[in-house]
Amino acid sequence: MPSHHFLKNHYGMDQSLFGKNAIVTGGALGIGKETSLLLAKKGAHVVVSDIKVDEGNSLVKEIQSFGGSCEFVTCDVSKEEDIIRLTDHLQNQNKRLDIMVNNAGIANKPTFMHKVSTEVWNKLILMDLTSVFWSQKYATKQMLSDRKGGSIINVASIAGLGASPSLGPYCVAKAGVIELSTTGALEVAKFGVRINAVCPGWTETAILDVAGERGKSAMEKNIPIGRLGKPFEVANLIVFLASDDSSFITGSVYRVDGGTRS
Ligand SMILES: NC(=O)c1ccc[n+]([C@@H]2O[C@H](COP(=O)([O-])OP(=O)(O)OC[C@H]3O[C@@H](n4cnc5c(N)ncnc54)[C@H](O)[C@@H]3O)[C@@H](O)[C@H]2O)c1
């Protein structure tokens, strides 16, 4: 187990992202919240977007309380027009989009593939794959428009890398996100736009509620490190990929999963 000291002191205090503007989808809670906090701690201006307005606004207050720069924009990622409005938001303020974190996502209720309804299938593909296609598309266009590049990080899942019984629609959507990232990355690599995918393993957030307590403890037993991940541990990887420290990395797929291999 990591020491308590390590868990308490996870934020870098450097300002290496000062002058950069970032958007985080699903930024109000969970992994998105920790990512927004860390981006802001490192000096970026952060646009937190979510459907949860109260949680988004309270995160903005939290970030502003330590001197961070942040604002909230409502965005339902299942609506293309919302994503266009979100990705245009910074340009409308004469700021450029440097970092786009496509994080919003939901899981399906555990169901075997042959019992999945068309309604559930369509919802998962829309929420977890088509939404990322839209965000990546419009963010890439923004980043190409002034030829200054940028970094796009798509939050996929280890579920998109292997088979996870009962999570079929989620697995398929996340596998699609991985392909969207790697293919999209190679198309724009020469123009300074980097696109990478992050694949978290099971991480302590509300999304795991669909599995119930028994499901969560089964997941935990399957993680070689012996515990679920913490949202900040995923945020650390996302923010590395957002920063210039990862300037030679594009089209890559990273696991952050405590060693999980099934
Ligand atoms: N927690 C895990 O174990 C785990 C594992 C692998 C991948 N992931 C991925 O990480 C990402 C973040 O999930 P999380 O674990 O932080 O879950 P979470 O439920 O804590 O957070 C998801 C966020 O997305 C927002 N959201 C939901 N529907 C939305 C919509 N239509 N439009 C905009 N925002 C919406 C929620 O309000 C919430 O703030 C997801 O893409 C998820 O699939 C999570």
The ligand as an ORCA input file, in Angstrom:
! r2SCAN-3c Opt
* xyz 0 1
  N     -14.032      4.720    -12.328
  C     -13.603      3.690    -13.048
  O     -13.422      2.578    -12.537
  C     -13.291      3.874    -14.507
  C     -12.572      2.863    -15.150
  C     -12.277      3.009    -16.489
  C     -12.692      4.128    -17.174
  N     -13.395      5.086    -16.533
  C     -13.831      6.243    -17.328
  O     -13.468      7.441    -16.688
  C     -14.356      8.478    -17.098
  C     -14.820      9.252    -15.879
  O     -15.601      8.402    -15.075
  P     -15.603      8.453    -13.483
  O     -15.136      7.142    -13.011
  O     -14.948      9.679    -12.982
  O     -17.182      8.484    -13.229
  P     -18.128      9.538    -12.502
  O     -19.488      8.975    -12.657
  O     -17.612      9.830    -11.142
  O     -17.948     10.846    -13.362
  C     -18.513     10.984    -14.627
  C     -18.793     12.440    -14.878
  O     -19.409     12.551    -16.157
  C     -20.562     13.370    -16.018
  N     -21.550     13.044    -17.038
  C     -22.432     12.002    -17.055
  N     -23.205     12.089    -18.138
  C     -22.824     13.211    -18.816
  C     -23.253     13.831    -20.015
  N     -24.268     13.343    -20.736
  N     -22.618     14.954    -20.406
  C     -21.602     15.470    -19.681
  N     -21.160     14.935    -18.539
  C     -21.770     13.810    -18.117
  C     -21.063     13.099    -14.620
  O     -21.949     14.123    -14.173
  C     -19.760     13.034    -13.845
  O     -19.320     14.309    -13.437
  C     -15.485      7.787    -17.874
  O     -15.271      7.924    -19.251
  C     -15.338      6.340    -17.467
  O     -15.847      5.441    -18.418
  C     -13.704      4.991    -15.209
*
